[in-house]
C-alpha cells in the first residue's frame, strides 16, 4: 500500500519515524516550506523533513507554498498513491487532493472528536479543565475535522499535566493507533462511524493575547491556562519592578487555598514562592521568567526584588 505522508512539526515527525521503523511504504513526503529562524535568518528544515531524510535520504520531499495548487496535483498524481496520511500538516487540503488516492485521506487528530475540532485541541482541552482527551483517526472530508471516525483512543489528563507533556502522551498513543488503522486498510476491514454533530466544539489557534493571566479569574482557571500553554506560547502577565513595567512569563503554578488575598495582590512573605490573589483562592507561582532574565523559581525572583518594590498590573 503506497502512502504519501503530509506533516510538518515535531508531533508529525515522531509519527513518521514510527511508521518508517515499522516498514510502512511511504513513497513521498509533503511538508511546509523551510522558514527563516533565529538571528541568522537562515531557513530551518521542518522536523518532518529532518527525520525523513535522516532515515531515508533518497525519499522525495516536497514543500509547496500552496499544497492544493494545480501544478502540485500533477506531481502527486505520478505516485498513484493508495492513501494520503495527514498529521499536523498546517494547511487545509482541498477536495481535488482528498479525492486523488484510491483509499482517500486519513488524519490523526489530537482530540476526542467531535470535540475540539481545529488547530489547538491539546492546549484547549487543558485550558478548559478536561479530565480526558484522546486521539481520533478519521477519514478526511472538505469540512475541517468533520470526517467519519475510524479509530478513537482515550487518554487521561493529569491535574498537573502540561501541554508539552500531554502532546508526548498523545503522540505515543496516536502513532500506534495509526499503525493499527493502516493494517486494517491492508486487510480491507475499515469501519467508519459518523461524528455526532450535537457534540461539536472548536479549538481555535492560541494567540498571544489568549495567554494573559487575568487576576480577576479563579485560581483553578488560571492554573489550567498556565498548564495549557506550557511550553509555548507561555502564560504571561505584567509586573512593576521598582516602578518599571515588565512582562513576566509564568511556567508552573499551583492553586493555593485562600480567601484573604485580593485579586492581583501579593501574599506578604519572603520565605516561599510568590502567591498572588485571584477571584477565588490564590495562585502560587512556582517557575517564572522575568523579561530579560533566565527562568527561575519565584522564590529566587523575590530574593532579588524586595516585595515592596514588586507589584502585579491589574487587568
Buried (B, 14 or more C-beta within 10 A) or exposed (E): BBBBBBBBBBBBBBBBBBBBEEEBEBBBBBBBEEEEEEEEEEEBBBBBBBBBBEBBEEBBBBBBEEBBEEEBBEBBEEBEBBBBBBBBBBBEBBEEBBEBBEBBBBBBBBBBBBBBBBBBBBBBBBBBBBEEBBBBBBBBBEEEBBBBBBBBBEBEBEEEBBBEBBBBBBBBBBBBBBBEBBEBBEEEEBEEEEBEEEEBBBBEEBEEEBBEBBBEBBBBBBBBBBBBBBEEBBBBBBBEBEEEEBBBBBBBBBBBEBEEBEBBBBBEEEEEBBBBBBBBBBBBBBBBBBBEBEEBBBBBBBEEEEEEEBBBBEE
